[in-house]
Every structure is written in C-alpha cells, then in structure tokens.
Amino acid sequence: ITTNENIKALYFYQKNKYRITDVIFDAVTEARKIKPSIPEMGENGIAIRDEIVLTKYL
C-alpha cells in the first residue's frame, strides 16, 4: 500500500510488475482524524488523500 501522491513508490512498484488492485478513497483523510500530524500535501505538491493497493502476481 502507498499513498496517491507517492510517485516514486508508484514508479517502483509498477516497474517491478506490481498492479494496482484497489484504491481506498479518502483513507488518509480519515486517518488524519486519528493522527492529525499526517501532512495535507506531499513533497511534490499533490494532496495526500487516498491509499493505493498494489499486488504482484507470481
């Protein structure tokens, strides 16, 4: 699992044959209610909102 703004992780996983298998919309938005220290924006200026599930099929 990675977050929607983590472009480096998304690149790494997809380059290594992982597939996006689910998107948990607003997962980080909900997690921020429990842990308000989670930043609103990533280093690249993209809002952090969703979690992306990636799976590697063997």
mmCIF file as gemmi writes it, N, C-alpha and C atoms, coordinates in Angstrom:
data_model
loop_
_atom_site.group_PDB
_atom_site.id
_atom_site.type_symbol
_atom_site.label_atom_id
_atom_site.label_alt_id
_atom_site.label_comp_id
_atom_site.label_asym_id
_atom_site.label_entity_id
_atom_site.label_seq_id
_atom_site.pdbx_PDB_ins_code
_atom_site.Cartn_x
_atom_site.Cartn_y
_atom_site.Cartn_z
_atom_site.occupancy
_atom_site.B_iso_or_equiv
_atom_site.pdbx_formal_charge
_atom_site.auth_seq_id
_atom_site.auth_asym_id
_atom_site.pdbx_PDB_model_num
ATOM 1 N N . ILE Axp A 1 ? 0.858 -1.18 0 1 0 ? 1 A 1
ATOM 2 C CA . ILE Axp A 1 ? 0 0 0 1 0 ? 1 A 1
ATOM 3 C C . ILE Axp A 1 ? 0.893 1.229 0 1 0 ? 1 A 1
ATOM 4 N N . THR Axp A 2 ? 0.514 2.208 -0.806 1 0 ? 2 A 1
ATOM 5 C CA . THR Axp A 2 ? 1.174 3.507 -0.786 1 0 ? 2 A 1
ATOM 6 C C . THR Axp A 2 ? 0.101 4.579 -0.925 1 0 ? 2 A 1
ATOM 7 N N . THR Axp A 3 ? 0.505 5.802 -0.788 1 0 ? 3 A 1
ATOM 8 C CA . THR Axp A 3 ? -0.458 6.89 -0.906 1 0 ? 3 A 1
ATOM 9 C C . THR Axp A 3 ? -0.449 7.462 -2.318 1 0 ? 3 A 1
ATOM 10 N N . ASN Axp A 4 ? -1.522 8.137 -2.652 1 0 ? 4 A 1
ATOM 11 C CA . ASN Axp A 4 ? -1.722 8.602 -4.022 1 0 ? 4 A 1
ATOM 12 C C . ASN Axp A 4 ? -0.645 9.565 -4.521 1 0 ? 4 A 1
ATOM 13 N N . GLU Axp A 5 ? 0.015 10.285 -3.625 1 0 ? 5 A 1
ATOM 14 C CA . GLU Axp A 5 ? 0.988 11.284 -4.072 1 0 ? 5 A 1
ATOM 15 C C . GLU Axp A 5 ? 2.403 10.738 -4.139 1 0 ? 5 A 1
ATOM 16 N N . ASN Axp A 6 ? 2.614 9.496 -3.719 1 0 ? 6 A 1
ATOM 17 C CA . ASN Axp A 6 ? 3.962 8.931 -3.633 1 0 ? 6 A 1
ATOM 18 C C . ASN Axp A 6 ? 4.398 8.401 -5.005 1 0 ? 6 A 1
ATOM 19 N N . ILE Axp A 7 ? 4.777 9.315 -5.845 1 0 ? 7 A 1
ATOM 20 C CA . ILE Axp A 7 ? 5.108 8.989 -7.236 1 0 ? 7 A 1
ATOM 21 C C . ILE Axp A 7 ? 6.305 8.042 -7.328 1 0 ? 7 A 1
ATOM 22 N N . LYS Axp A 8 ? 7.299 8.238 -6.471 1 0 ? 8 A 1
ATOM 23 C CA . LYS Axp A 8 ? 8.477 7.356 -6.505 1 0 ? 8 A 1
ATOM 24 C C . LYS Axp A 8 ? 8.091 5.918 -6.176 1 0 ? 8 A 1
ATOM 25 N N . ALA Axp A 9 ? 7.239 5.731 -5.178 1 0 ? 9 A 1
ATOM 26 C CA . ALA Axp A 9 ? 6.806 4.372 -4.815 1 0 ? 9 A 1
ATOM 27 C C . ALA Axp A 9 ? 5.958 3.771 -5.927 1 0 ? 9 A 1
ATOM 28 N N . LEU Axp A 10 ? 5.052 4.553 -6.495 1 0 ? 10 A 1
ATOM 29 C CA . LEU Axp A 10 ? 4.212 4.044 -7.581 1 0 ? 10 A 1
ATOM 30 C C . LEU Axp A 10 ? 5.071 3.625 -8.771 1 0 ? 10 A 1
ATOM 31 N N . TYR Axp A 11 ? 6.075 4.426 -9.083 1 0 ? 11 A 1
ATOM 32 C CA . TYR Axp A 11 ? 7.002 4.085 -10.162 1 0 ? 11 A 1
ATOM 33 C C . TYR Axp A 11 ? 7.713 2.768 -9.849 1 0 ? 11 A 1
ATOM 34 N N . PHE Axp A 12 ? 8.26 2.662 -8.628 1 0 ? 12 A 1
ATOM 35 C CA . PHE Axp A 12 ? 8.994 1.464 -8.228 1 0 ? 12 A 1
ATOM 36 C C . PHE Axp A 12 ? 8.126 0.216 -8.337 1 0 ? 12 A 1
ATOM 37 N N . TYR Axp A 13 ? 6.933 0.256 -7.747 1 0 ? 13 A 1
ATOM 38 C CA . TYR Axp A 13 ? 6.065 -0.923 -7.751 1 0 ? 13 A 1
ATOM 39 C C . TYR Axp A 13 ? 5.672 -1.324 -9.174 1 0 ? 13 A 1
ATOM 40 N N . GLN Axp A 14 ? 5.271 -0.358 -9.976 1 0 ? 14 A 1
ATOM 41 C CA . GLN Axp A 14 ? 4.822 -0.7 -11.325 1 0 ? 14 A 1
ATOM 42 C C . GLN Axp A 14 ? 5.987 -1.161 -12.198 1 0 ? 14 A 1
ATOM 43 N N . LYS Axp A 15 ? 7.148 -0.588 -11.994 1 0 ? 15 A 1
ATOM 44 C CA . LYS Axp A 15 ? 8.345 -1.022 -12.728 1 0 ? 15 A 1
ATOM 45 C C . LYS Axp A 15 ? 8.684 -2.475 -12.384 1 0 ? 15 A 1
ATOM 46 N N . ASN Axp A 16 ? 8.34 -2.899 -11.168 1 0 ? 16 A 1
ATOM 47 C CA . ASN Axp A 16 ? 8.61 -4.257 -10.701 1 0 ? 16 A 1
ATOM 48 C C . ASN Axp A 16 ? 7.396 -5.17 -10.817 1 0 ? 16 A 1
ATOM 49 N N . LYS Axp A 17 ? 6.521 -4.835 -11.75 1 0 ? 17 A 1
ATOM 50 C CA . LYS Axp A 17 ? 5.395 -5.684 -12.164 1 0 ? 17 A 1
ATOM 51 C C . LYS Axp A 17 ? 4.279 -5.819 -11.132 1 0 ? 17 A 1
ATOM 52 N N . TYR Axp A 18 ? 4.178 -4.847 -10.225 1 0 ? 18 A 1
ATOM 53 C CA . TYR Axp A 18 ? 3.015 -4.805 -9.343 1 0 ? 18 A 1
ATOM 54 C C . TYR Axp A 18 ? 1.881 -4.148 -10.113 1 0 ? 18 A 1
ATOM 55 N N . ARG Axp A 19 ? 0.663 -4.541 -9.785 1 0 ? 19 A 1
ATOM 56 C CA . ARG Axp A 19 ? -0.527 -3.979 -10.426 1 0 ? 19 A 1
ATOM 57 C C . ARG Axp A 19 ? -1.37 -3.269 -9.384 1 0 ? 19 A 1
ATOM 58 N N . ILE Axp A 20 ? -1.979 -2.174 -9.761 1 0 ? 20 A 1
ATOM 59 C CA . ILE Axp A 20 ? -2.92 -1.503 -8.866 1 0 ? 20 A 1
ATOM 60 C C . ILE Axp A 20 ? -4.162 -2.374 -8.797 1 0 ? 20 A 1
ATOM 61 N N . THR Axp A 21 ? -4.503 -2.813 -7.591 1 0 ? 21 A 1
ATOM 62 C CA . THR Axp A 21 ? -5.646 -3.712 -7.431 1 0 ? 21 A 1
ATOM 63 C C . THR Axp A 21 ? -6.784 -3.09 -6.639 1 0 ? 21 A 1
ATOM 64 N N . ASP Axp A 22 ? -6.513 -1.974 -5.98 1 0 ? 22 A 1
ATOM 65 C CA . ASP Axp A 22 ? -7.583 -1.303 -5.241 1 0 ? 22 A 1
ATOM 66 C C . ASP Axp A 22 ? -7.145 0.116 -4.925 1 0 ? 22 A 1
ATOM 67 N N . VAL Axp A 23 ? -8.114 0.983 -4.808 1 0 ? 23 A 1
ATOM 68 C CA . VAL Axp A 23 ? -7.881 2.341 -4.333 1 0 ? 23 A 1
ATOM 69 C C . VAL Axp A 23 ? -8.84 2.559 -3.176 1 0 ? 23 A 1
ATOM 70 N N . ILE Axp A 24 ? -8.293 2.932 -2.043 1 0 ? 24 A 1
ATOM 71 C CA . ILE Axp A 24 ? -9.114 3.212 -0.872 1 0 ? 24 A 1
ATOM 72 C C . ILE Axp A 24 ? -9.249 4.732 -0.803 1 0 ? 24 A 1
ATOM 73 N N . PHE Axp A 25 ? -10.342 5.215 -1.359 1 0 ? 25 A 1
ATOM 74 C CA . PHE Axp A 25 ? -10.565 6.652 -1.445 1 0 ? 25 A 1
ATOM 75 C C . PHE Axp A 25 ? -10.724 7.255 -0.052 1 0 ? 25 A 1
ATOM 76 N N . ASP Axp A 26 ? -10.076 8.386 0.162 1 0 ? 26 A 1
ATOM 77 C CA . ASP Axp A 26 ? -10.135 9.154 1.417 1 0 ? 26 A 1
ATOM 78 C C . ASP Axp A 26 ? -9.587 8.41 2.633 1 0 ? 26 A 1
ATOM 79 N N . ALA Axp A 27 ? -8.803 7.365 2.436 1 0 ? 27 A 1
ATOM 80 C CA . ALA Axp A 27 ? -8.234 6.616 3.57 1 0 ? 27 A 1
ATOM 81 C C . ALA Axp A 27 ? -7.332 7.502 4.42 1 0 ? 27 A 1
ATOM 82 N N . VAL Axp A 28 ? -6.519 8.314 3.784 1 0 ? 28 A 1
ATOM 83 C CA . VAL Axp A 28 ? -5.604 9.174 4.535 1 0 ? 28 A 1
ATOM 84 C C . VAL Axp A 28 ? -6.379 10.321 5.18 1 0 ? 28 A 1
ATOM 85 N N . THR Axp A 29 ? -7.381 10.805 4.505 1 0 ? 29 A 1
ATOM 86 C CA . THR Axp A 29 ? -8.235 11.842 5.082 1 0 ? 29 A 1
ATOM 87 C C . THR Axp A 29 ? -8.844 11.34 6.392 1 0 ? 29 A 1
ATOM 88 N N . GLU Axp A 30 ? -9.311 10.095 6.391 1 0 ? 30 A 1
ATOM 89 C CA . GLU Axp A 30 ? -9.884 9.501 7.608 1 0 ? 30 A 1
ATOM 90 C C . GLU Axp A 30 ? -8.804 9.258 8.664 1 0 ? 30 A 1
ATOM 91 N N . ALA Axp A 31 ? -7.64 8.782 8.246 1 0 ? 31 A 1
ATOM 92 C CA . ALA Axp A 31 ? -6.543 8.523 9.188 1 0 ? 31 A 1
ATOM 93 C C . ALA Axp A 31 ? -6.082 9.812 9.859 1 0 ? 31 A 1
ATOM 94 N N . ARG Axp A 32 ? -6.177 10.912 9.146 1 0 ? 32 A 1
ATOM 95 C CA . ARG Axp A 32 ? -5.767 12.208 9.688 1 0 ? 32 A 1
ATOM 96 C C . ARG Axp A 32 ? -6.634 12.619 10.882 1 0 ? 32 A 1
ATOM 97 N N . LYS Axp A 33 ? -7.86 12.104 10.958 1 0 ? 33 A 1
ATOM 98 C CA . LYS Axp A 33 ? -8.729 12.395 12.108 1 0 ? 33 A 1
ATOM 99 C C . LYS Axp A 33 ? -8.152 11.784 13.381 1 0 ? 33 A 1
ATOM 100 N N . ILE Axp A 34 ? -7.468 10.641 13.237 1 0 ? 34 A 1
ATOM 101 C CA . ILE Axp A 34 ? -6.84 9.963 14.372 1 0 ? 34 A 1
ATOM 102 C C . ILE Axp A 34 ? -5.432 10.511 14.614 1 0 ? 34 A 1
ATOM 103 N N . LYS Axp A 35 ? -4.732 10.786 13.516 1 0 ? 35 A 1
ATOM 104 C CA . LYS Axp A 35 ? -3.351 11.276 13.608 1 0 ? 35 A 1
ATOM 105 C C . LYS Axp A 35 ? -3.234 12.568 12.794 1 0 ? 35 A 1
ATOM 106 N N . PRO Axp A 36 ? -3.578 13.702 13.405 1 0 ? 36 A 1
ATOM 107 C CA . PRO Axp A 36 ? -3.59 14.973 12.676 1 0 ? 36 A 1
ATOM 108 C C . PRO Axp A 36 ? -2.232 15.419 12.144 1 0 ? 36 A 1
ATOM 109 N N . SER Axp A 37 ? -1.148 14.792 12.59 1 0 ? 37 A 1
ATOM 110 C CA . SER Axp A 37 ? 0.183 15.187 12.122 1 0 ? 37 A 1
ATOM 111 C C . SER Axp A 37 ? 0.478 14.719 10.693 1 0 ? 37 A 1
ATOM 112 N N . ILE Axp A 38 ? -0.382 13.881 10.122 1 0 ? 38 A 1
ATOM 113 C CA . ILE Axp A 38 ? -0.192 13.459 8.725 1 0 ? 38 A 1
ATOM 114 C C . ILE Axp A 38 ? -0.348 14.7 7.851 1 0 ? 38 A 1
ATOM 115 N N . PRO Axp A 39 ? 0.646 15.001 7.024 1 0 ? 39 A 1
ATOM 116 C CA . PRO Axp A 39 ? 0.57 16.228 6.221 1 0 ? 39 A 1
ATOM 117 C C . PRO Axp A 39 ? -0.555 16.189 5.186 1 0 ? 39 A 1
ATOM 118 N N . GLU Axp A 40 ? -1.029 17.375 4.835 1 0 ? 40 A 1
ATOM 119 C CA . GLU Axp A 40 ? -2.074 17.524 3.815 1 0 ? 40 A 1
ATOM 120 C C . GLU Axp A 40 ? -1.507 17.34 2.406 1 0 ? 40 A 1
ATOM 121 N N . MET Axp A 41 ? -0.255 17.784 2.219 1 0 ? 41 A 1
ATOM 122 C CA . MET Axp A 41 ? 0.368 17.773 0.898 1 0 ? 41 A 1
ATOM 123 C C . MET Axp A 41 ? 1.678 17.006 0.942 1 0 ? 41 A 1
ATOM 124 N N . GLY Axp A 42 ? 1.978 16.325 -0.176 1 0 ? 42 A 1
ATOM 125 C CA . GLY Axp A 42 ? 3.252 15.643 -0.308 1 0 ? 42 A 1
ATOM 126 C C . GLY Axp A 42 ? 4.33 16.61 -0.755 1 0 ? 42 A 1
ATOM 127 N N . GLU Axp A 43 ? 5.564 16.127 -0.819 1 0 ? 43 A 1
ATOM 128 C CA . GLU Axp A 43 ? 6.698 16.963 -1.221 1 0 ? 43 A 1
ATOM 129 C C . GLU Axp A 43 ? 6.534 17.538 -2.622 1 0 ? 43 A 1
ATOM 130 N N . ASN Axp A 44 ? 5.766 16.838 -3.452 1 0 ? 44 A 1
ATOM 131 C CA . ASN Axp A 44 ? 5.601 17.243 -4.846 1 0 ? 44 A 1
ATOM 132 C C . ASN Axp A 44 ? 4.397 18.15 -5.064 1 0 ? 44 A 1
ATOM 133 N N . GLY Axp A 45 ? 3.715 18.555 -3.983 1 0 ? 45 A 1
ATOM 134 C CA . GLY Axp A 45 ? 2.575 19.456 -4.095 1 0 ? 45 A 1
ATOM 135 C C . GLY Axp A 45 ? 1.251 18.774 -4.389 1 0 ? 45 A 1
ATOM 136 N N . ILE Axp A 46 ? 1.215 17.452 -4.349 1 0 ? 46 A 1
ATOM 137 C CA . ILE Axp A 46 ? -0.022 16.699 -4.577 1 0 ? 46 A 1
ATOM 138 C C . ILE Axp A 46 ? -0.664 16.418 -3.221 1 0 ? 46 A 1
ATOM 139 N N . ALA Axp A 47 ? -1.974 16.647 -3.118 1 0 ? 47 A 1
ATOM 140 C CA . ALA Axp A 47 ? -2.697 16.389 -1.876 1 0 ? 47 A 1
ATOM 141 C C . ALA Axp A 47 ? -2.656 14.9 -1.542 1 0 ? 47 A 1
ATOM 142 N N . ILE Axp A 48 ? -2.422 14.587 -0.267 1 0 ? 48 A 1
ATOM 143 C CA . ILE Axp A 48 ? -2.387 13.196 0.2 1 0 ? 48 A 1
ATOM 144 C C . ILE Axp A 48 ? -3.784 12.849 0.687 1 0 ? 48 A 1
ATOM 145 N N . ARG Axp A 49 ? -4.481 11.956 -0.037 1 0 ? 49 A 1
ATOM 146 C CA . ARG Axp A 49 ? -5.862 11.618 0.306 1 0 ? 49 A 1
ATOM 147 C C . ARG Axp A 49 ? -6.137 10.126 0.334 1 0 ? 49 A 1
ATOM 148 N N . ASP Axp A 50 ? -5.658 9.41 -0.671 1 0 ? 50 A 1
ATOM 149 C CA . ASP Axp A 50 ? -6.066 8.023 -0.89 1 0 ? 50 A 1
ATOM 150 C C . ASP Axp A 50 ? -4.905 7.058 -0.668 1 0 ? 50 A 1
ATOM 151 N N . GLU Axp A 51 ? -5.257 5.804 -0.427 1 0 ? 51 A 1
ATOM 152 C CA . GLU Axp A 51 ? -4.265 4.731 -0.392 1 0 ? 51 A 1
ATOM 153 C C . GLU Axp A 51 ? -4.448 3.878 -1.637 1 0 ? 51 A 1
ATOM 154 N N . ILE Axp A 52 ? -3.338 3.476 -2.225 1 0 ? 52 A 1
ATOM 155 C CA . ILE Axp A 52 ? -3.361 2.645 -3.425 1 0 ? 52 A 1
ATOM 156 C C . ILE Axp A 52 ? -2.762 1.292 -3.06 1 0 ? 52 A 1
ATOM 157 N N . VAL Axp A 53 ? -3.513 0.245 -3.333 1 0 ? 53 A 1
ATOM 158 C CA . VAL Axp A 53 ? -3.077 -1.122 -3.043 1 0 ? 53 A 1
ATOM 159 C C . VAL Axp A 53 ? -2.49 -1.7 -4.324 1 0 ? 53 A 1
ATOM 160 N N . LEU Axp A 54 ? -1.282 -2.217 -4.22 1 0 ? 54 A 1
ATOM 161 C CA . LEU Axp A 54 ? -0.619 -2.838 -5.367 1 0 ? 54 A 1
ATOM 162 C C . LEU Axp A 54 ? -0.321 -4.29 -5.035 1 0 ? 54 A 1
ATOM 163 N N . THR Axp A 55 ? -0.474 -5.154 -6.027 1 0 ? 55 A 1
ATOM 164 C CA . THR Axp A 55 ? -0.28 -6.589 -5.842 1 0 ? 55 A 1
ATOM 165 C C . THR Axp A 55 ? 0.641 -7.11 -6.934 1 0 ? 55 A 1
ATOM 166 N N . LYS Axp A 56 ? 1.527 -8.012 -6.555 1 0 ? 56 A 1
ATOM 167 C CA . LYS Axp A 56 ? 2.382 -8.673 -7.539 1 0 ? 56 A 1
ATOM 168 C C . LYS Axp A 56 ? 1.914 -10.112 -7.668 1 0 ? 56 A 1
ATOM 169 N N . TYR Axp A 57 ? 1.484 -10.462 -8.86 1 0 ? 57 A 1
ATOM 170 C CA . TYR Axp A 57 ? 1.033 -11.826 -9.124 1 0 ? 57 A 1
ATOM 171 C C . TYR Axp A 57 ? 2.219 -12.649 -9.591 1 0 ? 57 A 1
ATOM 172 N N . LEU Axp A 58 ? 2.384 -13.811 -9.004 1 0 ? 58 A 1
ATOM 173 C CA . LEU Axp A 58 ? 3.522 -14.671 -9.356 1 0 ? 58 A 1
ATOM 174 C C . LEU Axp A 58 ? 3.143 -15.688 -10.401 1 0 ? 58 A 1
